[in-house]
Amino acid sequence: MEDYPECYELVFQAPAVEDDVVIVRRTERAGAGGYPVYEDESGIVRAEISDRGEVRMLASGGHQMLRTPMLARPLTP
């Protein structure tokens, strides 16, 4: 999984003036599609991100209402 970016910014549309941005880091896990799973520092926001930047949000607990981000931007260290 070394060919994948270490971090992404996930941009979610927010009802407020500014969008919500969450930074996620690559974990050692892979999702059902075989792509790396990324998560934020809290472990609550989890996503499988493909090599084409497609995002599939993953539940980290019960009763979550998952939203798909508008954009996933790779971050360079």
C-alpha positions as CSV (number, residue, x, y, z in Angstrom):
1,M,0.0,0.0,0.0
2,E,3.0,2.2,-0.2
3,D,1.8,3.7,-3.6
4,Y,-1.1,5.4,-1.9
5,P,-0.9,8.9,-0.3
6,E,-0.3,9.0,3.5
7,C,-3.0,11.5,4.1
8,Y,-6.1,13.0,2.5
9,E,-8.3,15.9,3.3
10,L,-12.0,14.9,3.1
11,V,-14.2,17.9,2.3
12,F,-17.8,17.7,3.4
13,Q,-20.5,20.2,2.4
14,A,-21.7,22.0,5.5
15,P,-24.8,24.0,6.0
16,A,-22.7,26.8,7.5
17,V,-20.6,29.2,5.4
18,E,-17.5,27.0,5.4
19,D,-17.2,23.4,4.5
20,D,-16.1,20.8,7.0
21,V,-12.6,19.4,6.4
22,V,-11.3,16.2,8.0
23,I,-7.8,15.0,7.7
24,V,-7.4,11.2,7.5
25,R,-4.3,9.1,7.6
26,R,-3.6,5.7,5.9
27,T,-3.9,2.7,8.2
28,E,-2.5,-0.8,7.7
29,R,-6.0,-2.1,7.0
30,A,-7.6,-2.6,3.6
31,G,-11.3,-2.3,2.9
32,A,-13.6,-4.7,1.0
33,G,-12.5,-3.2,-2.3
34,G,-8.8,-3.9,-1.5
35,Y,-7.9,-0.3,-1.1
36,P,-6.4,1.3,2.0
37,V,-8.6,2.4,4.9
38,Y,-7.9,5.9,6.2
39,E,-9.1,7.4,9.5
40,D,-8.9,10.6,11.5
41,E,-7.1,11.0,14.8
42,S,-10.2,10.0,16.8
43,G,-10.9,6.9,14.7
44,I,-14.5,7.9,14.2
45,V,-14.2,9.1,10.6
46,R,-13.1,6.1,8.4
47,A,-13.0,5.8,4.6
48,E,-11.7,3.4,2.0
49,I,-10.1,5.5,-0.8
50,S,-9.3,4.0,-4.2
51,D,-6.4,4.7,-6.4
52,R,-8.7,7.0,-8.4
53,G,-9.8,9.0,-5.4
54,E,-13.2,7.3,-5.0
55,V,-14.3,7.4,-1.4
56,R,-16.4,4.9,0.5
57,M,-17.2,5.9,4.0
58,L,-17.0,3.1,6.7
59,A,-19.0,3.0,9.9
60,S,-16.8,3.0,13.0
61,G,-19.8,2.4,15.4
62,G,-23.5,2.0,15.6
63,H,-26.1,4.6,14.6
64,Q,-23.8,6.6,12.4
65,M,-25.2,8.5,9.5
66,L,-22.4,8.4,6.9
67,R,-22.1,11.3,4.5
68,T,-19.9,11.1,1.4
69,P,-17.4,13.9,1.0
70,M,-17.6,16.3,-1.9
71,L,-13.9,16.0,-2.5
72,A,-10.9,13.9,-1.3
73,R,-7.6,15.8,-1.7
74,P,-4.3,13.9,-1.3
75,L,-1.9,15.8,1.1
76,T,1.9,15.7,0.5
77,P,4.1,15.4,3.6
